[in-house]
Amino acid sequence: MGRVFGRMANVVLMPVLLATGLALIYHRGVDIGALSVGSYGQILTAKIVLAFVSFGLAAAHGATAGRTSPRTSRLVGIAGGGVSVTVVLLATSLVP
């Protein structure tokens, strides 16, 4: 079940998340220069960076599951979950 969801997430969900995020940035009129200016740009930049960290941790979790100790896989999963929650909290703070 986890492998099927992992494939679906990589093929369908991640591209949809990236496309909708880029569309929202375009819709709001945010340009590259605005990412380092003001609280909105700084929060958006942190969210983008942490989203990529979350993607990386999800990939690492998938790679470690079944290949390393359950403790290692669990720690990577917990770290990924914590980063994902932070991304969601940052996203909610960007809503006007």
BELRA-V845045 format. One record per backbone hydrogen bond with DSSP energy under -0.5 kcal/mol. NH is the residue of the N-H (numbers start at 1). CO is the residue of the C=O. If there is no record, write none. Layout:
nh=NH co=CO
nh=NH co=CO
//
This chain:
nh=5 co=1
nh=6 co=2
nh=7 co=3
nh=8 co=4
nh=9 co=5
nh=10 co=6
nh=11 co=7
nh=12 co=8
nh=13 co=8
nh=14 co=9
nh=16 co=12
nh=17 co=13
nh=18 co=14
nh=19 co=15
nh=20 co=16
nh=21 co=17
nh=22 co=18
nh=23 co=19
nh=24 co=20
nh=25 co=21
nh=26 co=22
nh=27 co=23
nh=28 co=24
nh=29 co=26
nh=30 co=25
nh=34 co=31
nh=35 co=32
nh=36 co=33
nh=37 co=34
nh=41 co=37
nh=42 co=38
nh=43 co=39
nh=44 co=40
nh=45 co=41
nh=46 co=42
nh=47 co=43
nh=48 co=44
nh=49 co=45
nh=50 co=46
nh=51 co=47
nh=52 co=48
nh=53 co=49
nh=54 co=50
nh=55 co=51
nh=56 co=52
nh=57 co=53
nh=58 co=54
nh=59 co=55
nh=60 co=56
nh=61 co=57
nh=62 co=58
nh=63 co=59
nh=64 co=60
nh=65 co=61
nh=67 co=64
nh=68 co=64
nh=73 co=69
nh=74 co=70
nh=75 co=71
nh=76 co=72
nh=77 co=73
nh=78 co=74
nh=79 co=75
nh=80 co=76
nh=81 co=77
nh=82 co=78
nh=83 co=79
nh=84 co=80
nh=85 co=81
nh=86 co=82
nh=87 co=83
nh=88 co=84
nh=89 co=85
nh=90 co=86
nh=91 co=87
nh=92 co=88
nh=93 co=89
nh=94 co=90
nh=94 co=91
nh=95 co=91
nh=95 co=92
//
